[in-house]
């Protein structure tokens, strides 16, 4: 049993590894060419940008793991924590690859309601982090 779990885990890890390596390279590329503080001037910490980050997170396929290096680089370059949290929450709750599976099992309206609830949840959590960021240094 343990050998099967370890085998499955290692297989999944090695399947994701090439994408993770590309993400780390892209992250370092962005780190080299984006000046510190530049992102903060471009992406304001407002509800409109939080909503955009939530929607992009929901629409982005693949595991969150591959986006983390790039998000960390953007965060170090000045991306507000609320925008990072909005993307991460939306991406973790919904993914476009789930559409066909969930619609097949539960119907289209189930998926539509899940997307709406995930979108509002991502915005709500990001707004909480926006206010938390004024009290706590992340």
N, C-alpha and C positions, 0 to 999 in steps of 0.2 A: 504494500500500500504506500509506504513512504517513498519507495523507489519510483513508483508511478507518479506521485505528486512532484518529486524532484525532477523527473524526466520531463513532465509537462511544463513545469516552471522554467527549466533551462531551455526547452524548445521555444517557448513563448519569448523568453528573453533574447535568444539568438535571432528570432524573427523580427524583433523590434530594434535590435542593435544597429543595423545599417541606417535606419531612419534616425535613430538617436545620434549617431555619429554625424550625419548630415546636419542635424539640428545644432549640434555643438559647433560645427564648423561655421554654419550661418550665424550663430550667436557671436562667435569670435570675429567674424567678418564685420558684423554690425558694430561690435565693440571697437574695432579699429577705425571705422569711418564715421561714427556718430559722436559728435562732441558731447561731453558731459553737460547736462542741463538743457540740451537742444530739444529733447522730447517733451520736457515740461513746458517749454514755450509753445510747442505745436499742439499738444494734447492737453486741453484744460480739464480740470476735475469738475465737470458739470454733469447734470442728469442726461443730457443729450449724448455725450461721449460714453457715459456709463451704459446707456441703452444700446449704443452701437457696439461696444465691446461685448455686451451680453449676447447680442444677435450674432456677432461674428463667432463667438465661442460656440453657440448652438449650431451654427452652420458648418463648423470646422470638423472634418472627419479625422479619425485616428485617435490614439490614446493621448491623454494629457501629458504623459511622460515626455513626449517628443517636443512639446512646446515650452517646457519649463526652463531649459537653458536660455532660450531666446527671450522669454519673459523676464528672467533674472537680469539679463543684459539690459533690456529696455528699462527695467526698474532702476538699475544702477545709473542709467543715463537720464533719469528724472521722470519716468512714467509714474503717475500717481498710483498708490496702492489700490484705490477703489477700482481703477480701470483693470488692473491685473486680476483682482478678485472677481470682477464682473465676467471677464473672459473665462477664467478658470471654472467658475460656478456653472456658467452656461455650457461650457464644453464638457464638464463632468456629468451634468444632468441629462443632456440630450446630445445626440449625434445623428447626422443624416443617414448613417448606415442602419440605424434602428428603425427607420421609417417603414420599410417593407416588412420587417419582422413583426413589429407591433401592430401595423395595420392588418396584417394577415391574421393575427391572433385576436385582436380586440376591436378592430374597425378604425376608420379614419378619424372619427370624432374623438376617440380616446387619445390618439396621437396629437391632434390639434389642441385639445385641452392640456395635455402634458407639456407641449411647447409653450403655451401661454403661461401656465403656472411656473414652469422653469424660467421663463423670461422675467416674470415679475419677481420670482425668488432671487434670481441673480442681481437684479436691480436693487432689491431690498437689502441684500447682504452687502453689496458694494456701497450703498449709502451708509449702512452701519459702519463699515470700515472707513468711509470718508470722515465721519465724525470721530471714530476711534483714533484715526491717524492724527487728530489734533491733540489728543491726550497721551497716546502711546507712540513711541518711535518704532516703526517697523523696519 
